[in-house]
Amino acid sequence: MEFRKIKVDNPIVEMDGDEMTRVIWKLIKDKLIFPFLELDIKYFDLGLPHRDATNDRVTIESAEATLKYNVAIKCATITPDEARVKEFNLKQMWKSPNGTIRNILNGTVFREPIICKNVPRLVSGWTKPICIGRHAFGDQYRATDTIIRGPGKLKLVFEPSGHEEIKDLEVYNFDGAGGVALSMYNTDESIQAFAEASMNIAYQKKWPLYLSTKNTILRNMMEIKDFSRKF
């Protein structure tokens, strides 16, 4: 009896990855997916050589396709360091594709274990998975960093577009050989989207929701709490 494949109505974005993940993912597709499903796949090769060949344009295009089709499967990819730049003879040290994709999607990352009845758990009494949601826009993904050489004053300056007063904050006085500096940001719109996504997941799963911030140290993190309380 011939098996009739299940037709999937909407296209699926496929983001291929690097090294062994390409091999494993091909096996999964050939053995567990293609024999049973009829799919319209929008394929993007996010392997490091192809990202380099396209000047990382392929990463942006894959994220834009995800916005269009709403569903994507991404394999593990290499974020190059100095050693990888030499190994692959790259044009430059390309940014994390995960970071690029998340920023375009304005996304929240949810990580949840898959519990299978036939796979024994290390903690036998653990019957309900814990889902971790992480704000994945801005912050370290769009940070600006620099190396400080020698003594000097580090400042954080905000110049409003209107006639409001300029904010000029002194961060640190370097009085030795120097160090490193990092500046990060986020937006009200993205913080609100993070709160909404978290609330929606908790509502769908009928699970309690907990928010963790470091507002005891970063006092202005209260902005995130304020948005969360609105929901």
Residue pairs with C-beta under 8 A, 6 or more apart in sequence:
3 35
3 36
5 35
5 36
5 37
5 38
6 36
6 37
6 38
7 37
7 38
8 37
8 38
8 39
8 40
10 40
10 69
10 70
10 71
11 39
11 40
11 41
11 42
11 69
12 39
12 40
12 41
12 42
12 69
12 71
12 72
12 73
13 41
13 42
13 44
13 62
13 65
13 66
13 69
13 71
13 72
13 73
14 41
14 42
14 43
14 44
14 72
14 73
15 44
15 46
15 62
15 72
15 73
15 74
15 75
15 77
15 101
16 22
16 25
16 43
16 44
16 45
16 46
16 47
16 75
17 25
17 46
17 47
17 74
17 75
17 76
17 77
18 46
18 47
18 48
18 75
18 76
18 77
18 78
19 78
21 75
21 76
21 77
22 47
22 75
25 75
33 39
42 65
42 69
44 58
44 61
44 62
44 65
45 58
46 58
46 59
46 62
46 74
46 75
46 77
46 97
47 77
48 77
48 78
48 80
48 84
48 88
48 90
48 94
49 88
50 58
51 58
51 59
51 77
51 94
51 97
52 88
52 90
52 91
52 94
55 91
56 94
56 95
56 97
56 100
59 97
59 100
59 101
60 100
60 104
62 72
62 74
62 101
63 100
63 101
63 104
63 105
64 104
65 72
66 72
66 101
66 105
67 104
67 105
74 98
74 101
77 97
77 98
78 84
79 94
79 95
79 96
79 97
79 98
80 88
80 90
80 93
80 94
81 93
82 93
84 90
84 93
85 92
85 93
96 141
99 136
99 141
99 142
101 107
102 109
102 136
102 137
102 141
103 136
103 137
103 138
103 141
103 142
106 137
106 189
106 190
106 193
107 136
107 137
108 133
108 134
108 135
108 136
108 193
108 194
108 197
108 198
109 133
109 134
109 136
110 131
110 132
110 133
110 134
110 197
110 201
111 131
111 132
111 134
112 129
112 130
112 131
112 132
113 129
113 130
114 129
115 121
115 127
115 129
128 207
131 201
131 205
131 207
133 194
133 197
133 198
133 201
135 186
135 190
135 191
135 194
135 224
137 186
137 187
137 190
137 193
137 194
138 184
138 185
138 186
138 187
138 190
139 184
139 185
139 186
140 184
142 184
142 185
143 182
143 183
143 184
144 182
144 183
144 184
145 180
145 181
145 182
145 183
146 180
146 181
147 178
147 179
147 180
148 154
148 174
148 178
148 179
148 180
148 181
149 177
149 178
150 174
150 177
150 178
151 173
151 174
151 175
151 176
151 178
152 173
152 174
152 178
153 170
153 172
153 173
153 174
154 170
154 171
154 172
154 173
154 174
154 181
155 168
155 169
155 170
155 171
156 167
156 168
156 169
156 171
156 183
157 166
157 167
157 168
157 169
158 166
158 167
159 166
160 166
171 181
172 181
188 223
188 227
191 223
191 224
191 227
192 227
194 224
194 227
195 224
195 227
195 228
195 230
195 231
196 231
198 209
198 211
198 228
199 209
199 228
199 231
201 207
202 208
202 209
211 224
211 225
211 228
213 221
213 224
213 225
214 221
215 221
215 222
215 224
215 225
